């Protein structure tokens, strides 16, 4: 699993904040990933229709389990 896949997985499968996701990424990878990177993935998932809601709404996964499994391979 690469950085983008980990961020995407955490966005879709947890209720963690962007800060918490960034902490996890930094604990698993030696990288320069920033809050902007996490926000970019969240925005990308919204545009693709894979999560619903805006900044003030709780995220809801709108992907099938098979799509999640395929994404994390």
C-alpha positions in Angstrom: 0.0 0.0 0.0 1.4 3.4 -0.9 0.8 6.8 0.7 -2.2 7.7 -1.5 -3.8 4.3 -0.9 -3.3 4.6 2.9 -4.8 8.1 3.0 -7.7 7.0 0.8 -8.3 3.9 2.9 -8.3 6.0 6.1 -10.7 8.6 4.7 -13.1 5.9 3.6 -12.9 3.6 6.6 -12.4 5.7 9.7 -13.7 8.9 11.3 -10.2 10.3 11.8 -9.5 13.9 11.1 -7.1 15.1 8.5 -4.5 15.8 11.2 -4.9 12.2 12.6 -4.6 10.8 9.1 -1.4 12.8 8.5 0.1 11.5 11.8 -0.6 7.9 10.8 1.0 8.5 7.3 4.1 10.0 8.9 4.3 7.1 11.4 4.3 4.6 8.5 6.3 6.4 5.8 9.3 8.7 5.8 7.7 11.4 3.7 6.9 15.0 3.3 3.1 14.6 3.0 1.2 17.6 4.2 -2.3 18.5 5.3 -2.9 19.8 1.8 -2.2 16.3 0.5 -4.8 14.7 2.7 -7.3 17.4 1.8 -6.6 16.8 -1.9 -7.4 13.1 -1.6 -10.6 13.9 0.3 -11.6 16.5 -2.4 -10.8 13.9 -5.1 -13.1 11.3 -3.4 -15.9 13.9 -3.2 -15.6 14.8 -6.9 -15.7 11.1 -7.8 -18.8 10.6 -5.7 -17.1 8.1 -3.4 -17.9 10.2 -0.3 -20.7 12.6 0.3 -20.8 15.8 2.2 -18.8 19.0 2.6 -16.4 20.2 5.2 -19.1 20.5 7.9 -20.9 17.2 7.2 -19.8 13.8 8.3 -18.3 11.7 5.5 -20.3 8.8 4.2 -18.8 6.1 2.1 -20.7 5.4 -1.1 -18.4 2.7 -2.5 -19.0 -1.0 -2.6 -16.8 -3.4 -0.6 -15.3 -4.8 -3.8 -14.3 -1.3 -4.9 -12.6 -0.7 -1.6 -10.7 -4.1 -1.8 -9.6 -3.3 -5.4 -8.4 0.1 -4.5 -6.2 -1.2 -1.7 -4.4 -3.9 -3.7 
